[in-house]
Amino acid sequence: MSKTLIFDCKMSCGGCSSAVERVITKNQEKLHIINFNISLEKQELVLEYDDLAGDVDDNLIFEKLKKTGKVVALRS
């Protein structure tokens, strides 16, 4: 079963969105990420992950995203 999370993510340029993408792709397998979409225009990240994997939860993904240095907040 998958779960979709939406994050507000302050990004001011393509470099910012690339930083977010790097963190996601680096951790994609570990966090069981199925799909993601980064929108610089909307300042958001929509991420889908396998929540039945057992060793991953919303908070773990949030903590990884904070490592980008961007202001990140879980919207839903």
ROSE-4610 file (N, C-alpha, C; in Angstrom, 1 decimal, always signed):
// ROSE-4610
residu = [M/M/M/S/S/S/K/K/K/T/T/T/L/L/L/I/I/I/F/F/F/D/D/D/C/C/C/K/K/K/M/M/M/S/S/S/C/C/C/G/G/G/G/G/G/C/C/C/S/S/S/S/S/S/A/A/A/V/V/V/E/E/E/R/R/R/V/V/V/I/I/I/T/T/T/K/K/K/N/N/N/Q/Q/Q/E/E/E/K/K/K/L/L/L/H/H/H/I/I/I/I/I/I/N/N/N/F/F/F/N/N/N/I/I/I/S/S/S/L/L/L/E/E/E/K/K/K/Q/Q/Q/E/E/E/L/L/L/V/V/V/L/L/L/E/E/E/Y/Y/Y/D/D/D/D/D/D/L/L/L/A/A/A/G/G/G/D/D/D/V/V/V/D/D/D/D/D/D/N/N/N/L/L/L/I/I/I/F/F/F/E/E/E/K/K/K/L/L/L/K/K/K/K/K/K/T/T/T/G/G/G/K/K/K/V/V/V/V/V/V/A/A/A/L/L/L/R/R/R/S/S/S]
num = [1/1/1/2/2/2/3/3/3/4/4/4/5/5/5/6/6/6/7/7/7/8/8/8/9/9/9/10/10/10/11/11/11/12/12/12/13/13/13/14/14/14/15/15/15/16/16/16/17/17/17/18/18/18/19/19/19/20/20/20/21/21/21/22/22/22/23/23/23/24/24/24/25/25/25/26/26/26/27/27/27/28/28/28/29/29/29/30/30/30/31/31/31/32/32/32/33/33/33/34/34/34/35/35/35/36/36/36/37/37/37/38/38/38/39/39/39/40/40/40/41/41/41/42/42/42/43/43/43/44/44/44/45/45/45/46/46/46/47/47/47/48/48/48/49/49/49/50/50/50/51/51/51/52/52/52/53/53/53/54/54/54/55/55/55/56/56/56/57/57/57/58/58/58/59/59/59/60/60/60/61/61/61/62/62/62/63/63/63/64/64/64/65/65/65/66/66/66/67/67/67/68/68/68/69/69/69/70/70/70/71/71/71/72/72/72/73/73/73/74/74/74/75/75/75/76/76/76]
x = [+0.9/+0.0/+0.9/+0.5/+1.3/+0.6/+1.4/+1.0/+1.6/+0.8/+1.3/+1.4/+2.5/+2.8/+3.0/+2.5/+2.8/+3.5/+4.7/+5.5/+5.6/+5.5/+5.8/+7.3/+7.9/+9.4/+9.9/+10.5/+11.0/+12.2/+11.9/+13.0/+12.9/+14.1/+14.1/+14.7/+15.3/+15.9/+16.0/+16.5/+16.7/+17.7/+18.7/+19.6/+19.0/+18.0/+17.3/+16.5/+15.8/+15.0/+15.9/+17.1/+18.1/+18.6/+18.8/+19.2/+18.2/+16.9/+15.9/+15.8/+16.0/+15.9/+17.1/+18.3/+19.5/+19.2/+18.6/+18.4/+17.4/+16.3/+15.3/+15.9/+16.6/+17.1/+18.2/+19.0/+20.0/+19.3/+18.2/+17.5/+16.3/+16.1/+14.8/+14.6/+15.6/+15.4/+15.2/+16.1/+16.0/+14.7/+14.1/+12.9/+11.6/+11.9/+10.8/+9.9/+10.6/+9.9/+9.6/+8.3/+7.8/+7.8/+7.4/+7.3/+7.4/+7.9/+7.9/+7.9/+7.4/+7.3/+7.7/+8.6/+9.1/+8.6/+7.9/+7.4/+8.0/+8.9/+9.5/+8.5/+7.6/+6.6/+5.6/+5.2/+4.3/+5.0/+6.3/+7.1/+6.6/+6.5/+6.0/+6.7/+6.6/+7.1/+6.0/+5.6/+4.6/+5.4/+5.3/+6.1/+5.2/+5.4/+4.6/+5.6/+5.3/+6.2/+5.3/+6.0/+5.4/+5.4/+4.2/+4.1/+4.0/+3.9/+3.9/+5.3/+6.3/+7.6/+8.0/+7.4/+7.6/+8.7/+9.8/+10.9/+11.0/+9.9/+9.8/+8.5/+8.6/+7.4/+7.5/+6.5/+6.4/+7.6/+7.8/+8.8/+10.2/+10.5/+11.8/+12.1/+11.1/+11.2/+11.4/+10.6/+10.7/+12.1/+12.7/+14.0/+15.1/+14.9/+15.8/+15.7/+14.5/+14.3/+14.9/+14.9/+15.5/+17.0/+17.6/+19.0/+19.4/+18.4/+18.6/+19.0/+18.7/+18.9/+17.8/+16.8/+15.6/+14.6/+13.7/+12.6/+11.6/+11.3/+10.3/+9.3/+8.0/+6.9/+6.0/+5.6/+4.6/+3.2/+2.6/+1.3/+0.3/+0.4/-0.5/+0.2]
y = [-1.2/+0.0/+1.2/+2.2/+3.4/+4.6/+5.5/+6.7/+7.9/+8.9/+10.2/+11.3/+11.9/+13.1/+14.3/+15.4/+16.7/+17.6/+18.1/+19.0/+20.4/+21.4/+22.8/+22.8/+23.3/+23.3/+24.6/+25.5/+26.8/+26.5/+26.9/+26.8/+28.0/+28.6/+29.9/+29.7/+28.6/+28.4/+26.9/+26.7/+25.3/+24.5/+25.2/+24.6/+24.1/+24.8/+24.4/+23.1/+23.1/+21.9/+20.7/+21.0/+19.9/+19.3/+20.2/+19.7/+18.8/+19.1/+18.3/+17.0/+17.0/+15.8/+14.9/+15.5/+14.7/+13.9/+14.5/+13.8/+12.7/+13.0/+12.0/+10.8/+11.1/+9.9/+9.2/+9.8/+9.1/+8.2/+8.5/+7.7/+7.0/+7.0/+6.4/+5.0/+4.2/+2.7/+2.5/+3.2/+3.1/+3.5/+4.6/+5.1/+4.6/+3.6/+3.0/+4.0/+5.0/+6.0/+5.4/+5.5/+5.0/+6.0/+7.2/+8.3/+9.6/+10.7/+12.0/+13.1/+14.2/+15.4/+16.6/+17.4/+18.6/+19.8/+20.7/+21.9/+23.1/+23.7/+25.0/+26.1/+26.1/+27.1/+27.1/+25.9/+25.7/+25.7/+25.5/+25.4/+24.2/+23.1/+21.8/+20.6/+19.6/+18.3/+17.3/+16.5/+15.4/+14.1/+13.3/+12.1/+10.9/+9.8/+8.6/+7.5/+6.9/+5.8/+4.6/+3.5/+2.2/+2.3/+2.5/+2.6/+1.3/+0.2/-1.1/-1.7/-1.0/-1.5/-1.7/-0.9/-1.1/-0.3/-0.1/+0.7/+2.1/+2.6/+4.0/+4.6/+5.9/+6.6/+8.1/+8.8/+10.2/+11.0/+10.8/+11.6/+11.3/+10.0/+9.7/+10.4/+10.4/+11.1/+12.6/+13.2/+14.6/+14.9/+14.1/+14.3/+14.3/+13.4/+13.3/+14.6/+15.1/+16.3/+17.5/+17.6/+18.7/+18.8/+17.7/+17.7/+18.5/+18.9/+19.7/+21.2/+21.5/+22.9/+23.8/+23.3/+24.1/+24.1/+25.1/+25.1/+24.2/+23.1/+22.1/+21.9/+21.8/+21.5/+20.5/+19.5/+18.5/+19.2/+19.2/+19.7/+18.7/+17.5/+16.4/+15.1]
z = [+0.0/+0.0/+0.0/-0.7/-0.8/-0.1/+0.3/+1.0/+0.3/+0.1/-0.5/+0.5/+0.5/+1.4/+0.6/+1.1/+0.4/+1.4/+0.9/+1.7/+1.1/+1.9/+1.5/+1.6/+0.5/+0.5/-0.1/+0.7/+0.2/-0.8/-2.0/-3.1/-3.9/-4.1/-4.9/-6.3/-6.6/-7.9/-8.3/-9.5/-9.9/-9.1/-8.5/-7.6/-6.4/-5.9/-4.7/-4.9/-6.0/-6.3/-6.6/-7.2/-7.5/-6.2/-5.2/-3.8/-3.2/-3.4/-2.8/-3.6/-4.9/-5.8/-5.4/-5.2/-4.8/-3.5/-2.5/-1.3/-1.5/-2.3/-2.5/-3.3/-4.4/-5.2/-4.4/-3.6/-2.8/-1.8/-1.3/-0.3/-0.8/-2.1/-2.7/-2.3/-2.4/-2.1/-0.6/+0.2/+1.6/+2.2/+1.6/+2.1/+1.4/+0.5/-0.3/-1.0/-1.6/-2.4/-3.8/-4.1/-5.3/-6.4/-6.1/-7.0/-6.3/-7.0/-6.4/-7.5/-7.1/-8.0/-7.3/-7.8/-7.2/-8.1/-7.5/-8.2/-7.6/-8.4/-7.9/-7.9/-8.9/-9.0/-7.8/-7.4/-6.3/-4.9/-5.0/-3.7/-3.0/-3.7/-3.0/-3.6/-2.7/-3.1/-2.8/-3.8/-3.6/-3.7/-2.7/-2.6/-2.2/-2.9/-2.6/-2.2/-1.1/-0.6/-0.1/+0.0/+0.5/+2.0/+2.5/+4.0/+4.7/+3.9/+4.5/+4.7/+4.3/+4.4/+5.9/+6.8/+8.2/+8.8/+8.1/+8.7/+8.3/+7.6/+7.2/+7.6/+8.1/+8.4/+7.9/+8.1/+7.6/+8.3/+9.5/+10.2/+9.7/+9.4/+8.9/+7.5/+6.7/+5.4/+5.6/+6.5/+6.9/+7.4/+8.2/+8.7/+7.6/+6.6/+5.5/+4.7/+4.5/+3.6/+4.3/+5.6/+6.3/+6.1/+5.7/+5.4/+4.2/+3.4/+2.2/+2.6/+3.9/+4.3/+3.9/+3.3/+2.9/+4.0/+4.0/+5.0/+4.5/+5.2/+4.8/+5.9/+5.4/+6.4/+5.7/+6.5/+6.0/+6.0/+4.8/+4.6/+4.9/+4.3/+4.5/+4.3]
